[in-house]
Amino acid sequence: MSAPSSGEPTHNHGRRGLSRRAFVIACGALLGAGATLRGAGLGQAAPPIGKVMPTGIAVDAQWHAAVARAGYREKVATVNGVRFSYREGPRHGPALVLLHAQQMDWFSYSRVLPTLAQHFHVFDIDYQGHGTTRTPHGYPMTANRIGADLAALLESVVAGPAFVTGNSSGGLLTVWLAANRPDLVRAAVLEDPPLFSAEYPRIKKTIAYRDFTSSNKAVVHPVDDFLLFWINDSREFFDQNVFPGSSVVLTEAVKAQRLIRPGQPVELDIVGNDMIRLFLRGMDHQYDPHFGAAFYRGTWNADFDHATALAMIEAPSLLLHANYSWTDGDILFGAMDQKDADKAMSLLRNGTYRRIDAEHVTHLDKPDEFLAITQSFFAALQSGSPRR
């Protein structure tokens, strides 16, 4: 992996305080992610209740600048009634498609985008239900519909086979593309996808299911502001595990930043961990809870059997397996356990397995390791040398 370009922000991998494991158990978050919060609270010292917190975005502003310097531009393309939003980098190599985790958006890749731009022609896509991509009213949030429309987008804007890497739900969509549209996928990196564990009814025994409960509530009784709804729905956890009144502080911080930066997703410096901060960003008037509700109800995977799809994939595929554990005895905290990963590898015809000591969104938790692993995998395929 090449060294970061001059002026690129440095990565901060330090562990800070309350584990994301407790955060997810009580109120949900990214599937199996395990980040930490700074200190004992959401950010630095716990503030007086009701005080409006600073709303600067110094942490993420440096990464917005780094992405812009690397040559990325926002693009829009309408395909099959879906108005897709994506970021496209300069033409510095073969096409590389990025598909983020659920409840995040394109910006989750900001820590790796500058380096990737040096070697690839990157397409960082907000898929349906996320970011500023917009779907028609009543759009079916199923793998088959989302995958088919994503394939149409790739045909339109990439215009040729690409390397594809997807995280979490984005990893499942990568599986769909590689299985059903092999003409579009040159090789795939499956970044900790919830293979088998996201299928119904087994999903009920995962930590993610608790998060999808909030999404389903917001669909049954529609809400105008999902982020504030989610914070309020999680207030008992915040009060017990962060500090009393912390949900109020977080709510007021969100409202304050919206006044200062109208029309922009929130990026709260008081939340010291990248994954949680960008998770909150992804939910701020960007995430469609119908996407999570489809997992809750078991409809997202309708007619999309994970084992069948994996067995169909002929392209070289790298399965990147992040950390996992168990909570409450039999609830999977993570995307896959070892049995799931072993089963997936037994089905992939041309698969490589890599275990990584990182949390679910590996490109945020361990961006340098993610870059080293994925770039080595793709480079070996380009050169024709054997993979390790």
BELRA-V761207 format. One line per field, one symbol per residue. ss: DSSP state (a for helix, b for strand, c for the rest). psi: psi as a letter, one per 30 degrees, with the letter a starting at -180 (. if undefined). burial: + if it has 16 or more other ideal C-beta (glycine too) atoms within 10 Angstrom, else -. A space follows every 10 residues. Layout:
ss = ???
psi = ???
burial = ???
//
This chain:
ss = cccccccccc ccccccccba aaaaaaaccc cccccbcccc cccccccccc cccccccaaa aaaaaaaaac ccbbbbbbbc cbbbbbbbcc ccccbbbbbc cccccaaaaa aaaaaacccc bbbbbbcccc cccbcccccc ccaaaaaaaa aaaaaaaccc cbbbbbbcaa aaaaaaaaaa ccccbbbbbb bccccccccc caaaabcaaa aaaaaaaaaa cccccaaaaa aaacaaaaaa accccaaaaa aaaaaaaaaa cccccccccc cccaaaaaaa aaacccccaa aaaaaaaccc cccccaaaaa aacccbbbbb bcccbbbccc bbbccccaaa aaaaaaaccc bbbbbccccc caaaacaaaa aaaaaaaaaa aaaccccc
psi = kllklkfkll kjgkkjbkkf eeeeeeglbk jglhallkbf afcbkklkkf kklkglheef eeeeeeeeef gkkklkkkkh fkjkklkkll igalkkkkjl lkgaaeffge ffeeeefffl jkjjkjlkgl bgkkllkgkj ileeeeeeee eeeeeefehl klkkkkkbee eeeeeeeeef ifffjelkjj jhkikeffkk gfffglfeee efeeeeefee iklfjeeeee eefgeeeeee fdlkgeeeee eeeeeeeeee ikfkkkjjff jfkeeeefee effjgekjff eeeeeefgfe gkgikeeeee ffkfkkkkjj jallaklheg kkjlekaeee eeeeeffkeh lkkkkkille iefeeieeee eeeeeeeeee eefglkl.
burial = ---+---++- -----+-+++ +++++-++++ +++++++++- +++--++--- --+-+-+-++ --+--++--+ ++------++ -+-++++++- --++++++++ ++++++++++ ++++++++++ ++++++++++ +++++---+- +++-+++-++ ++++--++-- ++++++++++ ++++++++++ +--+++++++ +++++++++- --+--+++++ ++-++++++- ----++++++ +++++-++-- +++-++++++ ++++-+++-- ----++++++ ++++++++++ ++++-+++++ +++++++--+ +--+-+--++ -++-++++++ ++++------ +++++++--+ +-++--++-- ++---+-+++ +++++++-++ +-+++-++-+ +-------
//
